[in-house]
Amino acid sequence: MTLSITSTAFGHMEHIPVRYTCEGKDISPPLSFSNVPQQAKSLVLIVDDPDAPDPAAPKMTWVHWVIYNIPPYVGGVEEDAGSPIGGGALEGENSWKRTAYGGPCPPVGRHRYFFKLYALDTTLPDLHHPSEAQLERAMKGHVVAQATLIGTYQKQHSQ
């Protein structure tokens, strides 16, 4: 059995409902974690969009949410999780320079949103609102399993 991340709001490679985007309530979707390895000491969740700003010519990865030190026994994240998440989990900084969930809001086209879950063999120190890159450096050598859920979104008025 391998680490898994799923959502009751959308399936893998399916459309993310408007509710979880800038055109809706801009709240985090419900996420479930399963098959966490026994050796895991903490979990990390990173949500990003590698298609920014335009999927036809991506230039950057836009980070929507960064959470680390999620206890391995936590079965997921509730809808509209808010901040702080609880259980000792800490949030990093997204591309809006906020420590919270920021939903899909693509300027053009249909983007892919990667909900990446990592199981680590350690609990990380307080990194003081790290960026995705800073967190990935701190995780290096500690990832024992990973899983990805991909959702897609295109603004309703976008072509």
DRENKOL-81976 format. One line per field, with one value per residue (C-alpha): residue number from 1; residue in one letter; x, y, z. Coordinates in nm, 4 decimals. Layout:
// DRENKOL-81976
i NUM, ...;
aa A, ...;
xx X, ...;
yy Y, ...;
zz Z, ...;
// end
This chain:
// DRENKOL-81976
i 1, 2, 3, 4, 5, 6, 7, 8, 9, 10, 11, 12, 13, 14, 15, 16, 17, 18, 19, 20, 21, 22, 23, 24, 25, 26, 27, 28, 29, 30, 31, 32, 33, 34, 35, 36, 37, 38, 39, 40, 41, 42, 43, 44, 45, 46, 47, 48, 49, 50, 51, 52, 53, 54, 55, 56, 57, 58, 59, 60, 61, 62, 63, 64, 65, 66, 67, 68, 69, 70, 71, 72, 73, 74, 75, 76, 77, 78, 79, 80, 81, 82, 83, 84, 85, 86, 87, 88, 89, 90, 91, 92, 93, 94, 95, 96, 97, 98, 99, 100, 101, 102, 103, 104, 105, 106, 107, 108, 109, 110, 111, 112, 113, 114, 115, 116, 117, 118, 119, 120, 121, 122, 123, 124, 125, 126, 127, 128, 129, 130, 131, 132, 133, 134, 135, 136, 137, 138, 139, 140, 141, 142, 143, 144, 145, 146, 147, 148, 149, 150, 151, 152, 153, 154, 155, 156, 157, 158, 159;
aa M, T, L, S, I, T, S, T, A, F, G, H, M, E, H, I, P, V, R, Y, T, C, E, G, K, D, I, S, P, P, L, S, F, S, N, V, P, Q, Q, A, K, S, L, V, L, I, V, D, D, P, D, A, P, D, P, A, A, P, K, M, T, W, V, H, W, V, I, Y, N, I, P, P, Y, V, G, G, V, E, E, D, A, G, S, P, I, G, G, G, A, L, E, G, E, N, S, W, K, R, T, A, Y, G, G, P, C, P, P, V, G, R, H, R, Y, F, F, K, L, Y, A, L, D, T, T, L, P, D, L, H, H, P, S, E, A, Q, L, E, R, A, M, K, G, H, V, V, A, Q, A, T, L, I, G, T, Y, Q, K, Q, H, S, Q;
xx 0.0000, 0.1338, 0.0741, -0.2397, -0.4084, -0.7683, -1.0537, -1.4287, -1.4587, -1.2812, -1.1007, -0.7537, -0.7289, -1.0838, -1.2168, -1.1835, -1.5242, -1.5595, -1.6179, -1.2429, -1.1232, -1.0958, -1.4286, -1.5981, -1.5393, -1.1618, -1.1551, -0.9389, -1.0947, -1.1325, -0.8329, -0.7856, -0.4527, -0.4174, -0.1515, 0.0941, 0.4156, 0.4840, 0.8242, 0.6664, 0.7200, 0.5441, 0.3636, 0.4058, 0.1416, 0.2351, -0.0204, 0.1179, 0.0453, 0.3324, 0.1356, 0.1615, 0.0882, -0.0251, -0.0347, 0.0653, 0.3856, 0.4475, 0.7124, 0.6879, 0.5285, 0.2700, 0.2477, -0.0998, -0.0440, 0.2454, 0.1940, 0.4535, 0.4858, 0.1369, 0.1131, 0.1239, -0.1913, -0.3979, -0.6291, -0.6423, -0.7407, -1.0998, -1.2705, -1.1945, -0.9126, -0.8161, -0.5053, -0.3526, -0.4203, -0.3624, -0.1725, 0.1525, 0.1389, 0.3023, 0.2357, 0.4787, 0.4394, 0.2512, 0.3141, 0.0770, 0.3161, 0.0473, 0.0524, -0.2821, -0.4588, -0.5059, -0.7307, -0.6917, -0.7211, -0.5558, -0.5217, -0.5699, -0.6399, -0.6909, -0.4227, -0.3199, -0.3035, -0.0766, -0.1721, 0.1546, 0.1737, 0.5076, 0.5775, 0.8997, 1.1130, 1.1552, 0.9735, 1.1224, 1.2246, 1.0193, 1.1314, 0.9428, 0.7013, 0.9286, 0.8750, 0.8152, 1.1826, 1.3069, 1.0806, 1.1905, 1.5556, 1.4752, 1.2930, 1.5802, 1.6888, 1.3860, 1.1070, 0.9995, 0.6883, 0.4969, 0.1619, 0.0001, -0.3574, -0.3973, -0.7020, -0.7643, -0.9318, -1.0141, -1.1932, -1.5532, -1.5039, -1.1623, -1.1161;
yy 0.0000, 0.3388, 0.6813, 0.8391, 1.1815, 1.2154, 1.4633, 1.4166, 1.7477, 1.6329, 1.3309, 1.3002, 1.5133, 1.6421, 1.9990, 2.1711, 2.3108, 2.6916, 2.6920, 2.6310, 2.9055, 3.2848, 3.2863, 3.1113, 3.1065, 3.0559, 2.7927, 2.4836, 2.1608, 1.8582, 1.6261, 1.2713, 1.1025, 0.7242, 0.4534, 0.6748, 0.4731, 0.3609, 0.5313, 0.8716, 1.1304, 1.4150, 1.5029, 1.7949, 1.9312, 2.1602, 2.2857, 2.4490, 2.5342, 2.4663, 2.6180, 2.9854, 3.2226, 3.0517, 2.6737, 2.7311, 2.9052, 2.8379, 3.0582, 2.9750, 2.7592, 2.9484, 2.8219, 2.8083, 2.6421, 2.5143, 2.3132, 2.1083, 1.9066, 1.7654, 1.4744, 1.1407, 1.0198, 1.3060, 1.1576, 1.4700, 1.8344, 1.9486, 2.1781, 2.5426, 2.4277, 2.7824, 2.8749, 2.7305, 2.3755, 2.2284, 1.9309, 2.1261, 2.1787, 2.4965, 2.6925, 2.8300, 3.1255, 3.1002, 3.3093, 3.5794, 3.6172, 3.4775, 3.1809, 3.0384, 2.8579, 3.0572, 2.8899, 2.8534, 3.1839, 3.1303, 3.4392, 3.2391, 2.8787, 2.5563, 2.5049, 2.1963, 2.2156, 1.9652, 1.8681, 1.7014, 1.5019, 1.3923, 1.1589, 1.2475, 1.0418, 1.3502, 1.6486, 1.9691, 2.2636, 2.5812, 2.7276, 3.0557, 3.0578, 2.9014, 2.9276, 2.6071, 2.6039, 2.6521, 2.3735, 2.1389, 2.2000, 2.1182, 1.7997, 1.6736, 1.3249, 1.2804, 1.1881, 0.8254, 0.8414, 1.0863, 1.1088, 1.3604, 1.4579, 1.6811, 1.8981, 2.1366, 2.4741, 2.7366, 3.0577, 3.0580, 3.3679, 3.2539, 3.1180;
zz 0.0000, -0.0949, 0.0500, -0.0923, -0.1032, -0.2219, -0.2030, -0.1879, -0.3799, -0.6983, -0.8376, -0.9864, -1.3040, -1.2513, -1.2362, -0.8971, -0.7942, -0.8033, -0.4242, -0.3688, -0.6065, -0.6222, -0.8061, -0.5154, -0.1391, -0.1858, 0.0884, 0.1030, -0.0252, 0.2009, 0.1677, 0.2971, 0.3642, 0.3772, 0.3905, 0.5785, 0.6314, 0.9881, 0.9883, 0.9092, 1.1826, 0.9992, 0.6772, 0.4394, 0.2032, -0.0844, -0.3357, -0.6472, -1.0097, -1.2526, -1.5427, -1.4393, -1.5868, -1.9094, -1.9622, -2.3262, -2.2101, -1.8375, -1.6800, -1.3103, -1.0441, -0.8383, -0.4801, -0.3264, 0.0123, 0.2222, 0.5435, 0.7291, 1.0512, 1.0042, 1.2513, 1.0664, 1.2432, 1.0970, 0.8376, 0.6261, 0.6186, 0.6586, 0.4127, 0.4928, 0.7200, 0.8102, 0.9976, 1.2049, 1.0947, 1.4415, 1.5807, 1.5722, 1.1950, 1.0663, 0.7499, 0.5002, 0.2698, -0.0582, -0.3699, -0.2402, 0.0577, 0.2927, 0.5262, 0.4241, 0.1426, -0.1756, -0.4288, -0.8021, -0.9888, -1.3276, -1.5482, -1.8685, -1.9718, -1.7803, -1.5149, -1.3203, -0.9413, -0.7702, -0.4134, -0.3081, 0.0135, 0.1570, 0.4487, 0.6310, 0.8694, 1.0904, 1.2318, 1.0969, 1.3155, 1.2968, 0.9652, 1.0225, 0.7269, 0.4645, 0.0914, -0.1015, -0.2069, 0.1522, 0.2750, -0.0033, 0.0946, 0.4591, 0.3530, 0.1393, 0.2444, 0.4737, 0.2286, 0.2792, 0.0597, -0.1539, -0.3296, -0.5626, -0.6398, -0.9452, -1.0010, -1.2881, -1.3079, -1.5700, -1.4817, -1.5942, -1.8082, -1.9402, -2.2905;
// end
